[in-house]
């Protein structure tokens, strides 16, 4: 029959069948779920299923647990022992304890894949053949030369909190989710942009903005005033607690905007408070075609954050005496454009 479909209430002339074979089941189920230990990691330092303990020098005891492997569900209800073969030679070996679905036996069970001793031993590759043997790695066992002490390293994948979407107010919703969960703020109320967030050990943090960059108007630090229309900026989270931003101060007027009072340098505001763990450095340039302030027509800008604030201070090379190093930027010359962009660590964890 050219067309087969399943499972339905009864067999029919159109190719529908009510009973599926284990191979057909695997073909379906492998598309629903990947291999994983059926246990959600939601807390730090938790006691996990399939915990391995070395006893009597060569035996690895595996505690109870549940898992999906190759489209089949497996449960170990008591401790099972896997004996690791000796290794009296001069080279180490790496073995693999796996959960193996073997369709020839119509069963899933714990098994050992023995590696090859070598100067630089490698872990065996799990077998993954639909309709035959399908293995999920559980532990790598380092087997030293001369029958040295075994070292057990976990390899099994686990599940985590199911990703969810919320219309807005993601931080409030995140507080009620299990630890180690992702959530998407789809920004239905168009406030703050669409974001992906993560609830982890350190609490809730935006991992990245989705869609367009956010806009902001950079404020001036230690400076005279300038129209907001001449100050533009964009920013976005590009990783947890990491911000990309771009700011432009475009003084199109014929008046220099100088540092206020006794201040010796000016600055501008970042979109998000910077980390308190230290000063971060960002670079930009100042286009000064009319050479105002007795400055060159193109000036390199070195910008430094002020920890736990949105302040970004601006400095320039001493163009008269290069050996003097950096001087503070004294203002924004008439007809000049300052452009600056970069990546910095924010302070969402209040460090």
matplotlib code that plots the C-alpha trace (Angstrom):
import matplotlib.pyplot as plt

x = [0.0, 1.4, -0.2, -0.1, -1.3, -1.8, -3.1, -6.9, -9.9, -9.9, -8.1, -9.6, -9.3, -7.5, -4.4, -5.3, -4.4, -5.3, -2.2, 1.3, 4.5, 7.3, 9.3, 6.3, 5.9, 9.5, 9.1, 6.3, 7.6, 11.1, 9.4, 7.6, 10.5, 14.2, 16.3, 16.3, 16.1, 12.5, 13.3, 13.3, 16.4, 14.8, 17.0, 20.7, 22.4, 19.4, 19.5, 19.1, 17.9, 20.3, 23.0, 26.2, 28.3, 31.5, 31.6, 34.1, 36.5, 35.0, 31.2, 29.1, 25.7, 23.0, 20.0, 16.4, 15.1, 13.0, 13.9, 12.8, 15.3, 14.8, 11.1, 10.5, 9.9, 12.2, 12.0, 14.5, 12.8, 15.8, 19.6, 21.3, 25.0, 27.3, 30.7, 33.5, 36.1, 39.6, 42.4, 45.8, 47.6, 49.6, 47.0, 43.8, 40.3, 37.0, 33.8, 30.2, 27.2, 24.1, 20.4, 19.9, 16.7, 17.1, 14.2, 15.4, 14.8, 11.7, 13.1, 15.1, 17.9, 21.1, 24.2, 28.0, 29.9, 33.5, 36.0, 39.5, 42.6, 44.9, 47.4, 44.6, 41.4, 38.1, 34.5, 32.6, 30.0, 26.5, 24.7, 21.6, 19.8, 16.0, 14.5, 17.6, 19.7, 19.4, 21.5, 21.5, 24.7, 24.3, 27.9, 31.4, 33.7, 37.4, 39.3, 42.9, 45.8, 47.1, 43.5, 43.5, 40.5, 37.4, 36.2, 32.5, 31.3, 27.7, 26.6, 22.9, 20.6, 17.8, 14.7, 14.1, 11.2, 9.0, 9.5, 6.4, 5.2, 3.6, 1.8, 3.7, 5.2, 7.6, 9.5, 6.4, 5.4, 9.0, 8.9, 6.2, 8.0, 10.3, 14.0, 15.8, 12.9, 12.8, 10.0, 9.2, 7.6, 5.7, 5.1, 1.4, 1.3, 4.2, 6.3, 9.9, 10.1, 9.9, 12.4, 13.6, 14.3, 15.7, 14.9, 18.1, 20.1, 20.7, 17.0, 15.3, 17.3, 16.6, 18.8, 18.1, 15.8, 13.9, 13.0, 14.0, 16.5, 15.1, 15.5, 16.6, 17.7, 21.2, 21.4, 24.5, 26.8, 28.6, 27.6, 25.5, 22.1, 21.4, 18.1, 16.8, 16.4, 20.2, 20.7, 19.8, 20.5, 19.6, 20.2, 19.4, 20.2, 22.4, 23.1, 22.2, 23.2, 25.1, 24.0, 24.9, 24.2, 24.9, 24.6, 25.0, 25.4, 24.9, 25.5, 24.2, 24.2, 26.9, 27.5, 29.9, 28.3, 30.9, 31.5, 29.5, 31.0, 34.4, 33.9, 36.9, 35.2, 31.8, 29.9, 26.6, 24.1, 24.0, 20.6, 21.1, 23.1, 26.6, 28.1, 29.6, 32.5, 34.8, 35.3, 34.5, 36.0, 34.2, 35.5, 34.0, 35.0, 34.2, 33.8, 34.8, 34.9, 35.2, 38.0, 36.2, 37.6, 41.0, 40.6, 41.4, 38.7, 38.6, 39.2, 39.3, 37.1, 37.8, 34.8, 34.7, 31.8, 31.2, 30.3, 26.7, 25.5, 24.5, 27.4, 29.8, 32.7, 34.5, 38.2, 40.4, 44.1, 46.2, 46.7, 49.2, 51.5, 50.8, 53.0, 50.5, 48.1, 44.3, 42.5, 38.9, 36.6, 35.7, 32.5, 30.7, 32.1, 29.7, 28.8, 30.4, 29.0, 30.0, 29.4, 30.0, 28.9, 29.9, 29.0, 29.1, 28.0, 24.9, 24.1, 20.9, 22.4, 23.2, 26.9]
y = [0.0, 3.4, 5.4, 4.5, 6.5, 5.8, 5.4, 5.5, 3.8, 1.1, -0.1, 1.2, 1.0, 4.4, 3.1, 4.1, 1.5, 1.2, -0.7, 0.5, -1.5, -0.4, 0.9, 3.0, 4.2, 5.3, 7.2, 9.1, 9.6, 10.6, 13.7, 14.6, 14.4, 14.3, 12.2, 13.5, 12.5, 13.1, 15.5, 19.2, 21.0, 23.8, 24.3, 24.4, 21.5, 19.2, 15.4, 14.1, 10.8, 8.3, 9.3, 7.3, 5.9, 3.9, 0.9, -1.9, -0.1, -1.3, -1.2, 1.9, 1.9, 3.9, 5.1, 5.1, 7.5, 8.0, 9.0, 9.3, 7.5, 7.1, 7.7, 5.2, 5.8, 4.1, 3.7, 2.3, 1.6, 0.5, 0.8, -1.1, -2.0, -1.7, -3.4, -1.5, -3.9, -3.7, -1.8, -3.1, -1.7, 1.5, 3.6, 5.1, 4.4, 6.1, 4.1, 5.2, 4.2, 4.6, 4.1, 1.8, 1.3, -2.0, -2.7, -6.3, -6.9, -4.6, -3.1, -0.2, -0.8, 0.5, -0.7, -0.1, 1.0, 0.2, 2.5, 1.9, 2.5, 5.1, 7.8, 10.3, 8.2, 9.3, 8.7, 6.1, 7.6, 6.6, 4.5, 6.1, 4.0, 4.2, 0.7, -0.8, 0.4, 3.9, 5.1, 8.1, 8.8, 8.8, 8.8, 8.9, 6.7, 7.6, 4.3, 5.1, 2.9, 0.3, -0.1, 3.3, 4.7, 5.3, 8.9, 9.4, 12.3, 13.0, 13.3, 13.0, 15.8, 17.0, 19.0, 22.5, 24.8, 25.0, 28.2, 30.4, 33.7, 36.6, 39.7, 42.1, 42.6, 39.7, 40.3, 39.9, 36.7, 35.4, 35.5, 32.7, 30.4, 27.5, 28.3, 27.7, 28.8, 31.0, 33.4, 35.7, 39.2, 39.8, 43.4, 43.6, 47.0, 48.2, 49.2, 48.2, 46.1, 42.3, 40.5, 37.0, 36.5, 33.8, 32.9, 31.5, 31.2, 35.0, 35.8, 37.2, 38.8, 39.8, 37.7, 39.6, 42.1, 40.7, 42.9, 46.5, 48.4, 50.6, 54.4, 56.8, 60.4, 60.6, 63.2, 65.5, 65.2, 68.3, 70.3, 73.2, 72.4, 71.2, 70.5, 66.9, 66.7, 66.9, 63.9, 60.5, 57.0, 53.3, 50.3, 46.6, 43.7, 41.3, 38.8, 38.5, 41.8, 42.9, 46.0, 47.3, 51.0, 53.8, 57.5, 60.6, 64.2, 66.4, 70.0, 71.7, 75.1, 77.8, 77.8, 75.7, 73.8, 73.9, 72.2, 73.7, 75.5, 74.1, 70.7, 69.7, 67.1, 66.4, 63.2, 61.6, 59.2, 55.5, 53.8, 51.4, 51.6, 50.1, 47.4, 48.3, 45.8, 48.3, 50.9, 49.9, 51.6, 52.4, 54.3, 56.8, 59.8, 63.5, 65.1, 68.8, 70.2, 73.8, 73.0, 74.7, 74.7, 74.8, 71.0, 69.0, 68.2, 64.5, 63.5, 60.1, 59.7, 57.4, 57.0, 55.5, 54.3, 55.4, 52.2, 51.8, 54.8, 55.8, 58.3, 57.9, 60.3, 61.5, 62.1, 63.0, 62.8, 65.9, 66.8, 69.5, 67.4, 63.7, 62.6, 64.2, 61.4, 62.0, 65.2, 65.5, 66.7, 70.3, 70.4, 69.9, 72.2, 74.1, 72.2, 69.0, 65.4, 63.0, 59.3, 56.5, 52.9, 49.8, 47.0, 47.1, 45.1, 46.4, 46.2, 44.1, 41.9, 44.9, 44.1]
z = [0.0, -1.0, 1.7, 5.4, 8.4, 12.0, 14.7, 14.1, 15.7, 13.1, 9.9, 6.7, 3.0, 2.8, 4.5, 8.1, 10.8, 14.4, 15.6, 15.3, 15.4, 17.8, 14.8, 13.7, 17.3, 17.4, 14.2, 15.7, 19.2, 18.2, 16.6, 19.8, 22.3, 22.3, 24.6, 28.2, 31.9, 32.9, 35.7, 35.7, 37.1, 39.1, 42.2, 43.0, 44.6, 44.2, 44.5, 40.9, 39.5, 38.0, 40.6, 40.2, 43.1, 42.7, 45.1, 45.5, 43.2, 39.9, 40.3, 39.5, 41.2, 39.3, 41.4, 40.2, 37.6, 34.5, 30.9, 27.3, 25.0, 21.2, 21.5, 24.3, 28.0, 30.5, 34.3, 36.7, 40.0, 42.1, 42.2, 39.3, 39.2, 36.2, 36.5, 34.7, 33.1, 34.5, 32.8, 33.7, 30.7, 30.4, 28.7, 30.1, 28.7, 28.6, 28.9, 28.5, 30.6, 28.4, 28.5, 25.5, 23.5, 21.6, 19.3, 18.7, 22.4, 22.6, 25.7, 27.2, 29.7, 31.2, 29.4, 29.1, 26.0, 26.6, 25.0, 23.7, 25.8, 24.2, 25.0, 24.4, 25.0, 23.6, 24.8, 22.6, 20.3, 21.3, 18.7, 17.3, 14.7, 14.3, 14.2, 15.8, 18.8, 20.1, 23.0, 25.3, 27.2, 31.0, 32.4, 31.1, 33.2, 33.2, 33.6, 34.4, 33.4, 35.9, 37.3, 38.8, 40.6, 38.5, 37.9, 37.0, 34.9, 34.2, 30.5, 30.5, 29.3, 31.6, 31.1, 32.5, 33.0, 29.9, 27.9, 28.1, 26.7, 28.6, 27.2, 29.4, 32.9, 32.4, 35.7, 37.8, 35.9, 36.1, 39.9, 39.8, 37.4, 38.3, 38.4, 35.1, 32.9, 29.8, 29.0, 26.2, 26.8, 23.5, 24.6, 23.8, 25.5, 23.4, 26.5, 26.6, 23.5, 23.0, 25.1, 26.0, 29.7, 32.0, 35.6, 37.1, 40.2, 40.1, 39.6, 36.5, 33.7, 30.2, 27.9, 24.7, 23.0, 20.1, 17.1, 16.8, 19.0, 21.8, 21.5, 24.1, 24.5, 26.0, 28.7, 29.0, 32.0, 33.4, 30.4, 29.3, 27.7, 24.2, 22.5, 22.9, 19.1, 18.8, 21.1, 19.8, 20.9, 20.5, 22.6, 23.2, 25.5, 23.5, 26.2, 30.0, 31.6, 28.5, 26.6, 23.1, 22.6, 20.1, 20.9, 18.7, 20.0, 16.9, 17.8, 14.6, 16.3, 15.9, 19.6, 21.6, 24.4, 27.1, 30.4, 33.2, 36.2, 37.3, 35.6, 33.5, 31.3, 29.9, 29.5, 28.4, 29.8, 29.1, 28.5, 31.5, 34.7, 34.3, 36.5, 39.8, 39.4, 37.7, 35.0, 31.5, 28.4, 25.1, 22.1, 19.6, 17.6, 17.3, 13.8, 14.2, 10.6, 11.7, 14.2, 17.0, 20.6, 18.9, 18.3, 15.2, 12.6, 13.7, 17.3, 18.9, 22.0, 24.9, 27.1, 30.6, 32.7, 36.3, 38.3, 39.3, 37.3, 33.7, 33.5, 30.6, 30.9, 27.7, 27.2, 24.2, 23.3, 24.2, 20.5, 21.3, 23.5, 22.8, 25.7, 28.1, 27.3, 27.7, 28.6, 29.4, 26.6, 27.6, 25.6, 22.3, 19.6, 17.3, 14.1, 15.5, 15.8, 18.5, 17.7, 20.1, 20.3, 22.1, 24.5, 28.3, 31.3, 33.1, 36.8, 36.8, 39.6, 41.7, 42.0]

ax = plt.figure().add_subplot(projection="3d")
ax.plot(x, y, z, "-o")
ax.set_aspect("equal")
plt.show()
